[in-house]
Amino acid sequence: MQEHLRLANRQLKEMTEEVTDLKRTVQEKENDLQHLQGENKLRMEELRAAADDVANMTREQQLVNGELSRVAAERDTLTQQLRDTKVRATTTDERR
């Protein structure tokens, strides 16, 4: 009977140690999870900021493209006016 009790106590001690180890492992994993969740939150904030930056740059680029189109059209108009003026000047010189 005592042998049976010793065996049971030894098994209880081993199981208690195993439970303690498992609790420690669970706590470590929970700590790891909290750390990773914190890192994930930071990365998400960085991604949101980057997305905002891209959206702002896109709007700015659209403004620049609009201005470029306007300036190019104005340049083309002025170039044509210059050609027309040169033709008139040449025609006037030839008439003299």
Helices and strands as residue ranges (DSSP letters): H 2-95
